[in-house]
Every structure is written in C-alpha cells, then in structure tokens.
C-alpha cells in the first residue's frame, strides 16, 4: 500500500513538473513575441511582418515540440544514425558557395525560396541524440580511452570543426562545452577530459587571436567605456538600455534604444529591449523562468530508467540553459560579445523550432519516467551520471 502511494505521488509530481515547464516556456515565448514586435517597429514602422513570421515559425515549433513529446523514445532512437548523417551533410552543404548564403562574412544559411534555415541550429538535436545513444550503448566502456573517450570526442570534433569553418565561433563553443559535459556526466575519466579541454580551449583562443574582428570584440569587452564607439558599441548601447529601463521599465513600445541605437535589437540583444521596456522585474522573471526549467529537470533525473534517457534529457537541458546563459552573459557584459539567440525569445525560426523540440524531449522523458517505479537497480543505473 505504501509503495503504491509513493508511486502515485511521484506520478502527480511528474504532471506538475511537466506543467511547470510548459508554463515557463509559454511565458518566455509570450515575452518574446511582445518584445519582437516592439523592437522591430524601428525597422518597419506600423508593420507586423516580423511578428507574423515569428508566429508562423511558432506554429511549426509547437507542432514539432508536441510531436516529439508524444512519440516513443525507442522509435526516435531508431532515427539517430540517419538524423546524424543528415545533420553532417547539411553542415557540409552550407559551406558550398552554390548552396550556403554568405551573411556578415559567415556562410551559415541555406535558403529554399523565401524560407531559410541554419543547419548548425538543427544539428543540435541529432548531436545530443548521437552522444546519448553512443554513450549508453557503450556504457561498460566509459572508463576506457578509445570507446569511452576518443570516439565520442571525435563526434564532438566533427560537428565543431564544420561549424567553425562557417565560421561560427559561438555555436562551435556551445557544441564543444555541451558535448564535453555530456561525456563527463556519462562517466568519462577526468584524466582524459582535463588535458583535452585545456588543449581545445587553447586552440580555440589561438584561432580567436588570429581573427582581428573577434580579437577586437574580446579586448573591447574588457573596457566597454573606452571602446563604446568601436568594438564595444553594441554592448555599450545594450547596457545603456538596461539602465534606462530601471526597475519597472519605460513601457512596451516606449523604448528608444531599438530605434537605430542598438543593432540586432530583435535577435541577439533582445534581452536589453526587455530590460528597457519592462525593467529589472521582467528581466529577473526571464532568468527565473530559465532557472525553473533547469531545476525542474534536474530534480527529476533520479527517476531516469537508463543512461540513454538520462543523457538525452541532460543534453536537451544543457543546450537550452547554456545558450540562455551565454546570451544573457553577453548582453549584460559578463561575457565577450557573441551573436547567440536567447531561447524562446529572440527573433528567428530555426532556433525557436529547435528549442521547442528540446522542450518536447524533456516533456517526453518526464512523461515516460512517471510510469516507472523508482527501484534500486534503476537508481544505480542513473548514478553513473552524477
């Protein structure tokens, strides 16, 4: 009788956990739609063009997210090899001048008529699936050098190199950090991880030092005031927007920094627009909502039935959380300036669809876990991730 009550309690908790994630994501999307409309009026006054496009992408994102949340994870697992090959193929195709579009010095987009997408964005899902699948299938070899470390690091390197060639340093770093965290949480030995991370970080820094544009961004970030008219212009304007908003903000549509003062106000720096128009209160709300998503999943991890689902949920969560952390860190001046969307909020269809797919995966995992009792053997299986 006691065991049944415990299982029913866990099932009820899982429902409220899923509801909490859905409410948090929905609130973030709503804040994003309002902010996008406000921020794009300076680009196309009186027009709903950007908002309409985002709503269309939102419809696609919701359908994709709901689909992924309902399909059996075992069925999705069968698609991993094909999805990984397709992701790598598109990352190669986008580098071809005949296929990829050059925007701001980088070849990151593939267009089909009026519709375009970023292969590096959609590659995030197969990337997480591939690592989770491989590491779970080789669980007994996770402490070994070749099968437990070299091969999964090879997968990470393949994706990172292709993205770096575009070039897209920020997304490359995101893939690298999330990938290494997944390997570590799976149980790889630190004696292999630490030298690899140091070597990779050194090489990454060397490549930045060879690129004058990115080097200027790095040095400007260290002294924003002295470089406010040069490399730190965007960061300086973003910080000024936060200051102008104060505690409660100036009101929706009343912000002035999106009016030609702040470049990319509706994409990478939309958090600054939220800070100016809605103030410190709503910027904190955005941060709290991301923290709710993170903590809700982390507290549910003990119910994961196997390493594959545990790593899949962790990878999905890390992709959302790390991207949000980097964006907010850049906009607030805690990290060097780097173009990266704020999940669920920034304008852009590719990232919105991918973030909703990751949300669907999290919901799927939580829903399937509630049906399983917490047994000692399952707990032991998941302990390898801690």
FENQUI-V803294 format. One record per residue. OMEGA is omega in radians with two decimals (none if undefined). Layout:
omega = {OMEGA	OMEGA}
This chain:
omega = {-3.13	3.14	3.13	3.13	3.12	3.14	3.11	3.11	3.12	3.12	3.11	3.10	-3.13	3.12	-3.13	3.07	3.11	3.12	3.13	3.10	-3.13	3.13	-3.13	-3.14	3.14	3.12	3.10	3.13	3.12	3.08	3.13	-3.14	3.12	-3.10	3.12	3.13	-3.14	-3.06	-3.07	3.13	3.09	3.13	-3.09	-3.02	3.10	-3.09	3.08	-3.00	-3.12	3.14	3.14	3.11	-3.14	3.12	3.09	3.11	3.12	3.09	3.10	-3.11	-3.14	3.12	3.14	-3.13	3.12	3.12	-3.11	-3.12	-3.06	-3.10	3.11	3.11	3.10	3.08	3.10	-3.13	-3.13	-3.11	-3.02	-3.13	-3.14	-3.13	3.13	3.11	3.12	3.13	3.12	3.14	3.13	3.09	3.07	-3.11	-3.08	3.13	-3.13	-3.13	-3.13	-3.05	-3.08	3.12	3.11	3.12	3.13	3.06	-3.14	3.13	-3.01	-2.98	2.95	-3.08	3.00	-3.05	-3.12	-3.09	3.11	3.09	3.12	3.11	-3.13	3.09	-3.09	3.11	-3.11	-3.10	3.09	3.13	3.13	3.12	-3.09	-3.13	3.14	-3.12	-3.09	-3.09	3.11	3.13	-3.14	-3.05	-3.10	-3.11	-3.03	3.13	-3.13	-3.07	-3.02	-3.03	-3.11	-3.09	-3.03	-3.09	3.09	3.06	3.07	3.06	3.14	-3.11	3.14	3.13	-3.07	-3.12	-3.14	3.13	-3.14	-3.13	-3.05	0.00	3.06	-3.04	-3.09	3.14	3.07	3.12	3.13	3.11	-3.11	-3.12	-3.13	3.14	-3.13	3.09	3.11	3.13	3.13	-3.13	3.09	3.09	3.11	-3.08	-3.14	-3.14	3.05	-3.04	-3.01	3.12	-3.14	3.13	3.12	3.14	3.13	3.12	3.12	3.11	3.13	3.12	3.10	3.12	3.08	-3.13	3.12	-3.14	-3.03	3.14	-3.12	3.07	3.12	3.08	-3.11	-3.12	3.13	3.13	-3.11	3.11	-3.04	-3.07	-3.11	-3.08	-3.05	3.11	-3.09	-3.04	-3.10	-3.09	-3.09	3.13	3.14	3.12	3.10	3.11	3.09	3.11	3.08	-3.13	-3.14	-3.10	3.14	-3.07	-3.02	3.12	-3.10	3.13	-3.14	3.12	-3.09	3.12	-3.12	-3.04	3.04	-3.14	3.05	3.12	-3.02	3.10	3.12	-3.08	-3.08	-3.12	-3.02	-3.04	-3.13	3.10	3.08	3.10	3.07	3.14	-3.12	-3.01	-3.09	3.00	-3.09	-3.08	-3.09	3.07	3.06	3.11	3.11	3.13	-3.13	-3.14	3.07	3.11	3.10	3.11	-3.10	-3.08	-3.14	-3.14	-3.11	-3.13	3.14	-3.01	-3.09	-3.13	3.14	-3.05	-3.11	-3.06	-3.13	-3.10	3.10	-3.13	3.10	3.12	3.14	3.13	3.11	-3.14	-3.13	3.11	3.11	-3.02	-3.11	3.12	3.09	-3.12	3.14	-3.12	-3.13	3.07	3.11	-3.05	-3.13	3.07	3.13	3.14	3.09	-3.10	3.12	-3.14	3.09	-3.06	3.00	-3.05	3.08	-3.01	-3.08	3.07	3.11	-3.06	-3.06	-3.10	3.14	3.13	-3.10	3.14	3.10	3.06	3.08	3.08	3.10	3.10	3.10	3.12	3.13	-3.14	-3.13	-3.13	-3.14	-3.12	-3.08	-3.12	-3.04	3.08	3.14	-3.14	-3.07	-3.11	3.10	3.12	3.14	-3.14	-3.08	-3.10	3.14	3.12	-3.10	none}
